[in-house]
């Protein structure tokens, strides 16, 4: 049985420089030797195997979110839960409140609503490629995937599509980190975006619903114990949706292109039928290099996992990036295989009540971004320095410049 004492010959800390740089080998060792790893300095545990991460993610009773995520060590303090009476984001609450908030904001993110966006997303991607491909060189994140994703999320939220470039800049700044905490510019950027969303909600409340922004309308119609949500509370929910879709999608696009460019035979296969093959390729990119490194939970009761005794109130790091490389779940997990089937990864956070609310939209968006680009180019190569996100919680590239050869 494991105790709370850390193994002396294997040191892992989710906030450490080694975990920040490339924790792949650390994850491999954790899965093999300490699938439930004690973190006494944080009164927490790290869970690294796929089955455990999946099972715990699905269990909305044994583990709860209400005390907040674990992206910042300050959140590990026992008193870091939101103040009583203050409504926070649905992503940091538990059922039944979380369920009500997700249902209220989630109408444009459901499968049928997302399917109706296909032509719009395709057109946005094509317009951007019309501008970029003739130049022969562009940045996959900041000039292609980022602007298109931001434009899609502006439509979802009800912001003008013309504001997509500004939204992308503000969102990127709001998510910037100086590990393990937020960067100095992150707070002001969040406040700026929050103010924009409050203005949007205020106008919507005054003008009344017209069907163009079901995310806002659903939250305006919601009643919690008989009361309406304030403009501020609605803006908080919208911010979660906006940042999730804007920030992560272009990282997956860039990662997929990166891995294919490293494997000319795979790239040639994908380029032969990009419309048919891009969906499988992005699923593998989500498994192989998911933007989210882990999700944080709190044990609501005493648990035993792999012989480790976890006490109620202790925090758990569910290591998504490790689970997606688990040898017990995937054949040759360290091999990027765009034809992998089945590919039941946890790149969207696994199952359960906290499964990514925007997964359907993300899948369609990434698929179309890849398919449209690969139908326009016959090759690409890295042509400049990349800039990788420095974060203990997230992974991916903020800049990935490529030279392309048009078909």
C-alpha positions as MATLAB code, in Angstrom:
seq = 'XXXXXXXXXXXXXXXXXXXXXXXXXXXXXXXXXXXXXXXXXXXXXXXXXXXXXXXXXXXXXXXXXXXXXXXXXXXXXXXXXXXXXXXXXXXXXXXXXXXXXXXXXXXXXXXXXXXXXXXXXXXXXXXXXXXXXXXXXXXXXXXXXXXXXXXXXXXXXXXXXXXXXXXXXXXXXXXXXXXXXXXXXXXXXXXXXXXXXXXXXXXXXXXXXXXXXXXXXXXXXXXXXXXXXXXXXXXXXXXXXXXXXXXXXXXXXXXXXXXXXXXXXXXXXXXXXXXXXXXXXXXXXXXXXXXXXXXXXXXXXXXXXXXXXXXXXXXXXXXXXXXXXXXXXXXXXXXXXXXXXXXXXXXXXXXXXXXXXXXXXXXXXXXXXXXXXXXXXXXXXXXXXXXXXXXXXXXXXXXXXXXXXXX';
ca = [
       0.000    0.000    0.000;
       1.313    3.442   -0.916;
       1.777    6.031    1.759;
       1.794    9.793    1.348;
       5.602    9.728    1.181;
       6.955   10.278   -2.334;
       9.142    7.559   -3.919;
      12.720    8.725   -3.514;
      13.918    7.492   -6.923;
      11.139    9.054   -9.008;
      10.304   12.691   -8.546;
       7.228   14.129  -10.213;
       5.536   17.445   -9.581;
       2.975   18.799  -12.072;
       4.348   22.309  -11.504;
       8.023   21.409  -11.979;
      10.294   22.529  -14.820;
      10.701   18.930  -16.010;
       6.937   18.402  -16.218;
       6.638   21.745  -18.004;
       9.243   20.900  -20.651;
       8.318   17.361  -21.701;
       6.805   14.955  -19.156;
       6.397   12.023  -21.596;
       9.099    9.873  -19.981;
       7.930   10.831  -16.504;
       4.419    9.725  -17.399;
       5.748    6.411  -18.696;
       7.520    5.765  -15.405;
       4.476    6.769  -13.388;
       2.230    4.363  -15.292;
       4.708    1.510  -14.884;
       5.635    2.003  -11.232;
       3.363    4.452   -9.431;
      -0.009    4.705  -11.210;
      -1.281    6.650   -8.197;
       1.586    8.931   -7.250;
       1.626   10.797   -3.939;
       2.184   14.556   -3.956;
       2.450   15.312   -0.223;
       3.631   18.870   -0.863;
       0.195   19.546   -2.374;
      -1.844   17.062   -0.304;
      -2.718   15.524   -3.655;
      -2.250   12.509   -5.923;
      -1.428   12.108   -9.636;
      -3.370    9.448  -11.561;
      -1.614    8.299  -14.732;
      -3.258    5.175  -16.212;
      -6.049    5.298  -18.768;
      -8.563    3.066  -16.986;
      -8.256    5.007  -13.737;
      -8.486    8.408  -15.447;
     -11.504    7.318  -17.498;
     -13.333    5.717  -14.577;
     -12.705    8.601  -12.198;
     -13.638   11.158  -14.842;
     -16.993    9.449  -15.318;
     -17.739    9.325  -11.585;
     -19.404   12.592  -10.665;
     -19.963   11.418   -7.099;
     -16.548   10.239   -5.912;
     -14.738   13.231   -7.421;
     -16.033   16.785   -7.578;
     -14.985   20.001   -9.277;
     -16.523   22.462   -6.857;
     -13.238   23.421   -5.194;
     -11.805   24.502   -8.505;
      -9.207   23.290  -11.057;
      -5.551   22.781  -10.221;
      -3.833   24.934  -12.830;
      -2.327   27.202  -10.173;
      -0.768   25.986   -6.874;
      -2.818   28.636   -5.063;
      -5.924   26.628   -5.992;
      -4.646   23.772   -3.824;
      -5.307   25.691   -0.662;
      -8.237   24.238    1.226;
      -9.874   27.658    1.294;
      -9.615   28.230   -2.444;
     -13.241   27.309   -3.150;
     -15.417   30.092   -4.571;
     -17.037   32.283   -1.913;
     -20.513   31.185   -0.883;
     -23.230   32.751   -3.006;
     -20.927   33.676   -5.894;
     -21.760   31.853   -9.110;
     -18.649   30.754  -10.961;
     -18.208   29.067  -14.343;
     -20.071   25.841  -15.074;
     -16.651   24.288  -15.698;
     -15.862   24.706  -11.996;
     -19.175   23.536  -10.530;
     -20.865   20.175  -10.037;
     -24.318   18.782  -10.801;
     -27.091   19.720  -10.466;
     -25.983   23.373  -10.857;
     -23.400   22.463  -13.471;
     -25.978   20.526  -15.476;
     -28.410   23.451  -15.509;
     -25.736   25.915  -16.608;
     -24.413   23.599  -19.345;
     -27.899   23.023  -20.703;
     -28.639   26.748  -20.699;
     -25.468   27.786  -22.558;
     -25.058   24.664  -24.666;
     -27.807   24.903  -27.303;
     -25.447   26.012  -30.142;
     -22.943   23.296  -29.171;
     -25.248   20.300  -29.563;
     -24.736   17.925  -32.517;
     -27.576   19.146  -34.750;
     -26.775   22.814  -34.163;
     -23.078   22.169  -34.832;
     -23.858   20.302  -38.062;
     -25.666   23.374  -39.355;
     -22.432   25.351  -38.987;
     -20.453   23.219  -41.428;
     -20.949   25.444  -44.464;
     -20.123   28.577  -42.456;
     -16.922   27.101  -41.015;
     -15.871   25.781  -44.406;
     -16.402   29.217  -45.935;
     -14.394   30.924  -43.191;
     -11.511   28.493  -43.751;
     -11.614   28.962  -47.516;
     -11.646   32.745  -47.265;
      -8.601   32.655  -45.024;
      -6.783   30.219  -47.308;
      -7.570   32.414  -50.334;
      -5.528   35.120  -48.617;
      -2.745   32.933  -47.223;
      -1.907   30.201  -49.748;
      -0.842   32.588  -52.555;
       1.763   34.107  -50.215;
       3.446   30.714  -49.912;
       3.999   31.134  -46.199;
       1.862   31.612  -43.120;
       1.575   30.778  -39.436;
      -0.684   27.810  -38.780;
      -1.781   29.089  -35.385;
      -1.838   32.868  -35.444;
      -2.815   33.393  -39.101;
      -4.970   30.388  -39.966;
      -6.345   28.172  -37.207;
      -6.571   30.934  -34.614;
      -8.520   33.525  -36.653;
     -10.947   30.951  -38.045;
     -11.585   29.406  -34.624;
     -12.093   32.838  -33.089;
     -14.565   33.744  -35.838;
     -16.519   30.536  -35.230;
     -16.677   31.202  -31.496;
     -17.781   34.793  -32.089;
     -20.745   33.402  -34.019;
     -21.501   30.929  -31.240;
     -21.414   33.608  -28.545;
     -23.065   36.386  -30.544;
     -20.101   38.713  -31.018;
     -19.449   40.296  -34.439;
     -17.334   38.012  -36.629;
     -15.352   41.110  -37.612;
     -14.005   41.243  -34.061;
     -12.392   37.775  -34.339;
      -8.803   39.076  -34.626;
      -9.178   41.210  -31.516;
     -10.906   38.380  -29.646;
      -8.061   35.999  -30.523;
      -5.463   38.463  -29.205;
      -7.332   39.052  -25.957;
      -8.072   35.363  -25.378;
      -4.442   34.393  -25.971;
      -3.308   37.045  -23.501;
      -5.906   35.965  -20.932;
      -4.634   32.375  -21.041;
      -0.929   33.280  -20.939;
       1.006   31.820  -18.061;
       4.345   32.202  -16.340;
       4.285   28.703  -14.890;
       2.875   27.756  -12.607;
       0.736   30.900  -12.363;
      -0.832   33.348  -14.781;
       1.237   35.941  -16.630;
       0.898   39.593  -15.519;
      -1.060   40.489  -18.650;
      -3.562   37.642  -18.195;
      -5.669   39.346  -15.540;
      -6.222   42.618  -17.454;
      -7.027   40.650  -20.616;
      -9.637   38.599  -18.766;
     -11.188   41.774  -17.411;
     -11.282   43.298  -20.897;
     -12.966   40.226  -22.382;
     -15.347   39.998  -19.447;
     -16.367   43.622  -19.969;
     -17.043   42.956  -23.652;
     -19.240   39.995  -22.774;
     -21.119   41.922  -20.080;
     -21.925   44.598  -22.679;
     -23.135   41.887  -25.061;
     -25.436   40.406  -22.411;
     -26.750   43.806  -21.383;
     -27.704   44.656  -24.956;
     -29.298   41.267  -25.441;
     -31.332   41.607  -22.276;
     -32.596   45.009  -23.437;
     -33.321   44.055  -27.058;
     -34.789   40.625  -26.343;
     -34.014   37.282  -28.023;
     -34.151   37.003  -31.808;
     -32.682   33.520  -32.268;
     -29.226   34.707  -33.311;
     -27.498   33.980  -29.987;
     -29.013   30.918  -28.275;
     -26.110   30.684  -25.823;
     -26.950   34.090  -24.343;
     -30.702   33.590  -24.636;
     -30.549   30.261  -22.802;
     -28.695   31.827  -19.896;
     -31.068   34.810  -19.807;
     -34.002   32.405  -19.568;
     -32.445   30.305  -16.804;
     -33.796   30.627  -13.269;
     -31.818   29.491  -10.243;
     -34.046   29.289   -7.178;
     -36.424   31.631   -8.949;
     -33.878   34.344   -9.771;
     -32.331   35.432  -13.055;
     -28.598   35.319  -13.621;
     -26.885   38.692  -13.570;
     -25.069   40.069  -16.611;
     -21.818   39.359  -14.790;
     -22.737   35.710  -14.099;
     -23.782   35.115  -17.697;
     -20.553   36.677  -18.992;
     -18.571   34.225  -16.841;
     -20.265   31.247  -18.533;
     -19.748   32.733  -21.996;
     -16.069   33.365  -21.298;
     -15.537   29.657  -20.612;
     -17.116   28.668  -23.926;
     -15.326   31.384  -25.874;
     -11.840   30.650  -24.558;
     -12.232   26.877  -24.810;
     -13.067   26.970  -28.510;
     -10.681   29.754  -29.464;
      -7.609   28.551  -27.606;
      -7.491   24.785  -28.136;
      -8.633   24.103  -31.713;
      -5.717   25.782  -33.543;
      -3.240   23.985  -31.275;
      -4.590   20.619  -32.426;
      -4.435   21.714  -36.075;
      -0.799   22.780  -35.676;
       0.088   19.568  -33.811;
      -1.477   17.399  -36.498;
       0.409   19.208  -39.265;
       3.616   18.950  -37.254;
       3.329   15.183  -36.805;
       2.382   14.578  -40.431;
       5.281   16.711  -41.661;
       7.632   14.503  -39.638;
       6.269   11.414  -41.445;
       6.318   11.945  -45.241;
       4.631    8.598  -46.002;
       1.701    9.385  -43.723;
       1.454   12.901  -45.102;
       1.347   11.573  -48.663;
      -1.480    9.186  -47.722;
      -3.494   11.954  -46.080;
      -2.936   14.352  -48.985;
      -4.413   11.828  -51.423;
      -7.847   12.044  -49.791;
      -7.778   14.874  -47.233;
     -11.561   15.213  -46.946;
     -11.869   11.550  -45.975;
      -8.755   11.211  -43.833;
      -8.502   14.464  -41.860;
     -11.055   13.398  -39.236;
      -9.020   10.333  -38.247;
      -5.802   12.374  -38.307;
      -7.108   15.005  -35.899;
      -8.411   12.341  -33.486;
      -4.907   10.941  -33.350;
      -3.511   14.442  -32.810;
      -5.920   14.842  -29.874;
      -4.627   11.582  -28.399;
      -0.966   12.064  -29.203;
      -0.677   15.707  -28.175;
      -3.840   16.857  -26.420;
      -3.679   20.556  -25.449;
      -4.909   19.823  -21.917;
      -2.291   18.063  -19.792;
      -4.512   17.220  -16.843;
      -7.772   17.978  -15.109;
      -8.093   18.579  -11.393;
     -10.669   17.047   -9.083;
     -11.301   16.747   -5.348;
     -12.167   13.484   -3.601;
     -15.623   13.804   -2.045;
     -15.107   10.671    0.041;
     -12.336    8.285    1.039;
     -11.168    6.232   -1.949;
      -8.818    3.340   -2.657;
      -7.184    3.410   -6.065;
      -4.444    0.933   -6.991;
      -3.850    0.249   -3.278;
      -3.447    3.953   -2.487;
      -5.621    5.330    0.301;
      -7.005    8.723   -0.740;
      -8.777   10.810    1.874;
     -11.862   12.916    1.320;
     -10.803   16.480    0.496;
      -7.518   15.523   -1.160;
      -6.926   16.721   -4.716;
      -6.324   14.507   -7.737;
      -4.472   15.340  -10.932;
      -6.015   13.181  -13.676;
      -3.139   13.087  -16.170;
      -4.877   13.131  -19.545;
      -1.639   13.296  -21.523;
      -0.354   10.219  -19.701;
      -3.592    8.265  -20.057;
      -3.524    8.884  -23.806;
      -0.119    7.190  -24.016;
      -1.026    4.204  -21.816;
       0.396    0.975  -23.195;
      -2.521   -0.908  -21.632;
      -5.028    0.961  -23.777;
      -3.191    1.731  -27.037;
      -0.938   -0.363  -29.255;
       2.376    1.452  -29.805;
       1.098    4.536  -27.952;
       4.190    6.627  -28.714;
       3.652    6.163  -32.459;
       1.567    8.789  -34.266;
      -0.862    6.759  -36.381;
      -3.501    8.768  -38.262;
      -5.364    5.525  -39.087;
      -5.568    4.344  -35.462;
      -8.842    2.508  -34.873;
     -10.311    2.285  -32.323;
      -9.060    5.501  -30.775;
     -11.044    6.082  -27.591;
      -8.816    8.752  -26.044;
      -9.475   11.187  -23.199;
      -8.316   14.293  -25.060;
     -11.650   15.970  -24.325;
     -11.415   15.216  -20.611;
     -12.845   11.705  -20.605;
     -16.459   10.915  -19.872;
     -18.809   11.997  -17.148;
     -20.448   15.319  -16.337;
     -17.352   17.366  -17.168;
     -16.848   16.026  -20.682;
     -15.896   18.978  -22.911;
     -19.070   20.901  -23.732;
     -17.647   21.970  -27.100;
     -16.349   18.571  -28.262;
     -18.751   18.300  -31.216;
     -17.875   21.785  -32.447;
     -14.150   21.237  -31.897;
     -14.200   18.019  -33.916;
     -16.000   19.633  -36.840;
     -13.850   22.759  -36.718;
     -10.548   20.874  -36.640;
     -11.670   18.477  -39.365;
     -12.651   21.307  -41.714;
      -9.556   23.393  -40.979;
      -7.343   20.431  -41.847;
      -9.381   19.168  -44.796;
      -9.639   22.566  -46.473;
      -5.943   23.312  -46.056;
      -4.793   19.901  -47.233;
      -6.986   20.171  -50.323;
      -5.244   23.438  -51.234;
      -1.608   22.468  -50.694;
       0.532   19.571  -51.846;
       3.233   20.054  -49.273;
       4.457   22.188  -46.399;
       7.535   22.573  -44.247;
       8.534   24.451  -41.140;
      10.321   27.675  -42.124;
      10.926   29.588  -38.943;
      11.204   29.402  -35.189;
       8.204   27.998  -33.388;
       6.869   29.302  -30.113;
       5.544   26.704  -27.729;
       3.103   27.492  -24.955;
       4.826   27.466  -21.554;
       2.264   26.101  -19.174;
       2.028   23.329  -16.620;
      -1.607   22.719  -17.593;
      -1.685   23.226  -21.378;
       0.488   22.207  -24.309;
       0.795   23.317  -27.906;
       2.223   25.964  -30.200;
       1.381   29.649  -30.351;
       3.455   30.127  -33.503;
       4.116   27.531  -36.193;
       5.240   29.142  -39.491;
       5.140   26.943  -42.593;
       5.952   27.332  -46.268;
       3.316   25.748  -48.475;
       3.221   24.593  -52.064;
      -0.173   25.082  -53.666;
      -1.769   22.238  -55.572;
];
